[in-house]
């Protein structure tokens, strides 16, 4: 009898997808405690392939754990654990320690009140499933639905803060008739000093005078300036185009004169 050496690499290279799947399932049935990476190494596939096959088959087929009875004998069984209370339930494996069909396991567990999820960590026993669920906390969801509004500082300014605001107003406020100078306003002063707008408004009204609505007036002036600049640009562009038209007309008349002169 002649012995032919078995070439594992050659076997792996010539396998079909069905062969790879069968090898992975065989390793999973025999050694369910091994990691996906170790199963992949032994079966000659990638860890991702092992994960995909386990996902396709359903982890219920792989839930076989070695258990030791009181007498010391070892056996294998499907073990289910409730994620809520930790209660466990066992279903003995088939002949020769093989896994039971998914349909059988689902039906068997359903008969005793268990609800099996898509993953083992989603299983829940009948007692926990029968308990009324508490209402979800809507506080977080409500808080996310409404934007946080920044409340103006309700306290009164200190003496140092009042002196700081007063000094700034003394620099940028002209008089009662004119109001603020340049681009300054209550809002601008508050942003520059980092204080509440209301503080600036109150101190200005008590010690200096009205704001003069300079901010609104400046906006109108700014818009008017933009409009005037646009009109000026269009005027110059029109003058440039008119000049080009005149030059073209003169060139055309000159050319026509030369043509008429040549024909005469």
C-alpha positions as CSV (number, residue, x, y, z in Angstrom):
1,X,0.0,0.0,0.0
2,X,1.4,3.4,-1.1
3,X,0.9,6.4,1.2
4,X,0.3,9.7,-0.6
5,X,1.2,12.8,1.5
6,X,-1.7,15.2,2.0
7,X,-1.0,18.7,0.8
8,X,-3.2,21.0,2.9
9,X,-2.2,24.1,0.9
10,X,-3.2,22.5,-2.3
11,X,-6.5,21.4,-0.8
12,X,-7.2,24.9,0.3
13,X,-6.3,26.4,-3.1
14,X,-8.8,24.1,-5.0
15,X,-11.8,24.4,-2.7
16,X,-15.1,25.9,-3.8
17,X,-17.1,28.4,-1.7
18,X,-19.3,25.5,-0.6
19,X,-16.2,23.5,0.5
20,X,-15.0,26.5,2.5
21,X,-18.4,26.9,4.1
22,X,-18.5,23.2,5.0
23,X,-15.0,23.3,6.6
24,X,-15.9,26.4,8.6
25,X,-19.1,24.8,9.9
26,X,-17.3,21.7,10.8
27,X,-14.7,23.6,12.9
28,X,-17.4,25.6,14.5
29,X,-19.4,22.5,15.5
30,X,-16.4,20.8,16.9
31,X,-14.8,23.8,18.7
32,X,-17.4,26.5,19.3
33,X,-15.3,28.0,22.0
34,X,-12.5,29.1,19.5
35,X,-12.3,32.6,18.2
36,X,-13.2,33.6,14.7
37,X,-9.6,34.2,13.9
38,X,-8.5,30.8,15.1
39,X,-11.3,29.1,13.2
40,X,-10.2,31.1,10.1
41,X,-6.6,29.9,10.5
42,X,-7.6,26.3,10.8
43,X,-10.1,26.4,8.0
44,X,-7.9,28.4,5.7
45,X,-10.2,31.3,5.2
46,X,-10.4,34.9,6.4
47,X,-11.9,35.9,9.8
48,X,-14.5,37.9,8.0
49,X,-15.6,34.8,6.1
50,X,-16.1,33.0,9.4
51,X,-18.1,35.9,10.7
52,X,-20.3,36.0,7.6
53,X,-21.0,32.2,7.8
54,X,-21.9,32.5,11.5
55,X,-24.2,35.4,10.7
56,X,-25.9,33.5,7.9
57,X,-26.4,30.3,9.8
58,X,-27.5,32.1,13.0
59,X,-25.6,31.9,16.2
60,X,-28.3,29.6,17.7
61,X,-26.7,26.7,15.9
62,X,-23.3,27.4,17.6
63,X,-24.5,27.8,21.2
64,X,-23.1,24.5,22.4
65,X,-21.2,24.7,25.6
66,X,-19.4,21.9,27.5
67,X,-21.2,21.3,30.8
68,X,-20.2,19.0,33.7
69,X,-23.0,17.2,35.7
70,X,-22.9,16.5,39.4
71,X,-21.6,13.0,38.7
72,X,-18.6,14.5,36.9
73,X,-19.7,13.5,33.4
74,X,-19.2,16.0,30.6
75,X,-21.9,16.8,28.1
76,X,-22.7,19.6,25.5
77,X,-25.9,21.7,25.5
78,X,-27.4,24.8,24.1
79,X,-27.3,27.5,26.9
80,X,-29.6,30.5,26.8
81,X,-29.2,33.4,29.3
82,X,-31.7,36.2,30.0
83,X,-30.1,39.5,29.5
84,X,-32.3,41.1,32.1
85,X,-32.1,38.8,35.2
86,X,-29.3,36.4,34.2
87,X,-31.5,33.4,34.4
88,X,-30.3,30.5,32.2
89,X,-31.9,27.5,30.5
90,X,-30.3,24.5,28.8
91,X,-31.3,22.3,26.0
92,X,-29.4,19.1,25.5
93,X,-27.5,18.6,22.2
94,X,-28.4,16.0,19.7
95,X,-26.8,12.6,19.2
96,X,-23.0,12.6,19.3
97,X,-23.0,16.1,20.7
98,X,-24.4,17.8,17.5
99,X,-26.3,21.0,17.5
100,X,-30.1,21.2,17.3
101,X,-31.9,22.9,14.4
102,X,-32.7,26.6,14.8
103,X,-36.4,26.0,14.3
104,X,-36.5,23.4,17.1
105,X,-34.6,25.6,19.5
106,X,-36.9,28.6,18.8
107,X,-40.1,26.6,19.2
108,X,-38.8,24.9,22.4
109,X,-37.9,28.2,24.1
110,X,-41.1,29.9,23.0
111,X,-43.1,27.1,24.6
112,X,-41.6,28.0,28.0
113,X,-42.2,31.7,27.5
114,X,-38.7,32.8,26.4
115,X,-38.2,35.4,23.6
116,X,-35.1,34.8,21.5
117,X,-33.5,37.8,19.9
118,X,-31.4,38.0,16.8
119,X,-28.3,37.7,19.0
120,X,-27.7,35.8,22.3
121,X,-27.4,39.0,24.3
122,X,-31.0,39.9,23.3
123,X,-32.6,36.8,24.8
124,X,-35.1,37.4,27.6
125,X,-37.0,34.9,29.9
126,X,-40.7,34.7,30.2
127,X,-40.8,36.3,33.7
128,X,-38.9,39.4,32.5
129,X,-40.8,39.6,29.3
130,X,-44.1,39.7,31.3
131,X,-43.0,42.6,33.5
132,X,-44.4,46.0,32.5
133,X,-41.8,48.1,30.9
134,X,-41.2,51.5,32.4
135,X,-42.0,54.5,30.3
136,X,-39.0,55.9,28.5
137,X,-37.3,58.9,29.8
138,X,-38.4,61.7,27.5
139,X,-36.3,64.4,29.2
140,X,-33.3,63.9,26.9
141,X,-35.3,63.7,23.8
142,X,-37.2,66.9,24.7
143,X,-34.0,68.7,25.5
144,X,-32.6,67.8,22.1
145,X,-35.8,69.0,20.4
146,X,-35.5,72.6,21.7
147,X,-32.5,74.7,21.3
148,X,-30.7,76.1,24.4
149,X,-31.5,79.8,24.8
150,X,-28.8,81.8,26.5
151,X,-30.4,83.8,29.3
152,X,-29.1,87.3,29.8
153,X,-27.2,87.7,33.1
154,X,-29.9,88.7,35.7
155,X,-27.5,90.1,38.3
156,X,-26.6,93.8,38.5
157,X,-23.2,95.0,37.4
158,X,-20.5,95.5,40.1
159,X,-18.9,98.9,40.7
160,X,-15.8,97.8,38.7
161,X,-18.0,96.7,35.8
162,X,-20.0,100.0,35.9
163,X,-16.8,102.0,35.8
164,X,-15.5,99.9,32.9
165,X,-18.7,100.5,30.9
166,X,-18.8,104.2,31.8
167,X,-15.2,104.7,30.7
168,X,-16.0,103.0,27.3
169,X,-19.1,105.1,26.8
170,X,-17.2,108.2,27.6
171,X,-14.8,107.3,24.7
172,X,-17.3,106.4,22.0
173,X,-20.5,108.4,22.9
174,X,-20.5,112.0,21.5
175,X,-23.6,113.8,22.7
176,X,-27.3,113.7,23.1
177,X,-28.0,114.9,19.6
178,X,-25.5,112.7,17.8
179,X,-25.3,109.7,19.9
180,X,-22.6,107.2,19.3
181,X,-19.6,107.9,17.1
182,X,-18.6,105.9,14.1
183,X,-19.8,102.3,14.1
184,X,-20.4,102.1,17.9
185,X,-23.7,101.2,19.5
186,X,-25.0,99.5,22.7
187,X,-24.5,96.1,21.1
188,X,-21.0,96.9,19.9
189,X,-19.9,98.2,23.3
190,X,-21.4,95.1,25.1
191,X,-19.6,92.7,22.7
192,X,-16.3,94.7,23.0
193,X,-16.4,94.6,26.9
194,X,-18.0,91.1,27.1
195,X,-20.9,92.3,29.3
196,X,-24.7,92.0,28.9
197,X,-26.3,94.4,26.4
198,X,-28.8,95.5,29.0
199,X,-26.1,96.9,31.3
200,X,-24.7,99.1,28.6
201,X,-28.2,100.2,27.6
202,X,-29.1,101.2,31.2
203,X,-25.9,103.0,32.0
204,X,-25.9,104.9,28.7
205,X,-29.6,106.0,29.2
206,X,-29.0,107.1,32.8
207,X,-25.7,109.0,32.3
208,X,-25.3,109.9,28.6
209,X,-28.5,110.2,26.6
210,X,-30.4,108.4,23.9
211,X,-28.7,106.0,21.5
212,X,-29.8,108.2,18.6
213,X,-30.6,105.2,16.4
214,X,-27.2,105.5,14.9
215,X,-27.0,101.8,14.2
216,X,-30.1,101.8,12.0
217,X,-29.0,105.0,10.3
218,X,-25.6,103.5,9.6
219,X,-27.1,100.4,8.0
220,X,-29.1,102.7,5.7
221,X,-26.0,104.7,4.9
222,X,-24.0,101.6,4.2
223,X,-26.7,100.2,1.8
224,X,-26.8,103.6,0.1
225,X,-23.1,103.6,-0.4
226,X,-23.1,100.2,-1.9
227,X,-25.9,101.3,-4.3
228,X,-24.0,104.4,-5.2
229,X,-20.8,102.4,-5.8
230,X,-22.8,100.0,-8.0
231,X,-24.3,102.9,-10.0
232,X,-20.8,104.5,-10.4
233,X,-19.4,101.2,-11.7
234,X,-22.3,100.8,-14.2
235,X,-21.8,104.4,-15.4
236,X,-18.1,103.9,-16.0
237,X,-18.8,100.6,-17.7
238,X,-21.4,102.3,-20.0
239,X,-18.8,105.0,-20.8
240,X,-16.2,102.4,-21.7
241,X,-18.7,100.6,-24.0
242,X,-19.8,103.9,-25.6
243,X,-16.1,104.7,-26.3
244,X,-15.6,101.3,-27.9
245,X,-18.7,101.8,-30.1
246,X,-17.4,105.2,-31.3
247,X,-14.0,103.8,-32.1
248,X,-15.6,100.9,-34.0
249,X,-17.9,103.3,-35.9
250,X,-14.9,105.5,-36.9
251,X,-12.9,102.5,-38.0
252,X,-15.8,101.3,-40.1
253,X,-16.4,104.7,-41.7
254,X,-12.7,105.0,-42.5
255,X,-12.7,101.6,-44.1
256,X,-15.8,102.3,-46.2
257,X,-14.1,105.6,-47.3
258,X,-11.1,103.7,-48.6
259,X,-13.3,101.2,-50.4
260,X,-15.3,104.0,-52.1
261,X,-12.1,105.8,-53.0
262,X,-10.7,102.6,-54.6
263,X,-13.9,102.1,-56.6
264,X,-14.0,105.6,-58.0
